[in-house]
Amino acid sequence: MEPATVNGDELVETLATLANPHRMRVIGVLAKRRNYVSQLARELGISRALLQVHLRKLEAAGLVDSQLEFSEDGKAMKFYEVRDFALNLTPETIADAVRTLTK
């Protein structure tokens, strides 16, 4: 069975998203367990506002999912978790991806 061809535009977006150390740290923490924004910000030592920026980019790239939940006291909590993904970068996969670039 031949591996699926990687879409060039998606590969560029994924690599660009992961090229930021904050976003890599977010993935690292979320790979262990899903978490909500406030707790995640505390664990990473960054502001919630900055974390929200990075989470939006990770979600737009399809690397994380979010779900709004409510605590027993009615407080809204947005939980994030890593989506299952794998990148296998070889010269061949990059050459295949280049053929599908539109940007």
N, C-alpha and C positions, 0 to 999 in steps of 0.2 A: 504494500500500500504506500502510495506516495504522499508525503506531508502536504498539507494545505499551503497554498501560496499566501504569503503575508501581504496585506494591503499596505502600500508604501505610505500613504497619508496617515493611516492609523499608527503605523510604526513610528513615524516622525513625531506625532502628537504624544504617544506613550513615552518615547525616549525624552522628549522635551519636558514632559511633566515630571518624570523621575529624575531629571538632571538637577533638581533643587534639593539641597540637604534636608530642609525642613520636611519636604514631602516624603523623602526617603525615611526619615525618622517616624513620620506618621504611619507609613506602611509597616515599619518595623514593630511599632507598638500594637497596631491593629491586627497584625499577623498572629499575635498571641491570643487576643480576645477582642470582641467588639467593645466599644466604649462610647460614652456620651461626651459632648463637647467640653464641658467644664472640667471633668476629670482628666480628659485627654490633654487639655491645655496645661493643667497642673503637672501632669507627668512629663510633658515636653518642656516645661518652663517657658512657654510663650503665651502671649495674650490670646484671649478668645477671638478677638477681631482678626489678628494675624492668622490664627488657626483656621478660622472660617474661610479666609481667602484661599488657603492651601487645600482645604477640604473640597471647596467648590471646583477647583481645578482637577483634583483627583477624581471627583465624581463625574465631571464632564468628560474626562478621558476614559471613563468606564472602569476605573481601578478600585473604587469603593462605592458602596451603596449606603443609603441612609434610611432611617425609619423613625418617625416621630412617635413617641410613646408618652403616656401620662402616668405620673406617680400616683400613689394612693391619695396624696393631698392635692391632686389636680395640677401639679407642676408639669409643664411640657418639657420633655427631654428628648433631644435628637441624638439617636445612636448611630454610629458608623461602624461598618465592618468591611474588610477587604473582600473583593470579589476574587474568585479563583482565576489566576492568569499565569501564563508561563511565556517567557521570551527565550528563544533559542537563536542567538545571533551567530551566524557564520557568514563568511564571505558570500556563500551561495544564497542564503536567505536574504541578505541585503541586495544582491544582484537581482533576485526575483522581485523584491519589493520596489526597486528603482523603476521597473517597467510599469508599475501601476501609479506612480506619482502624478498628481495633477497640479500640485502647488509649486 
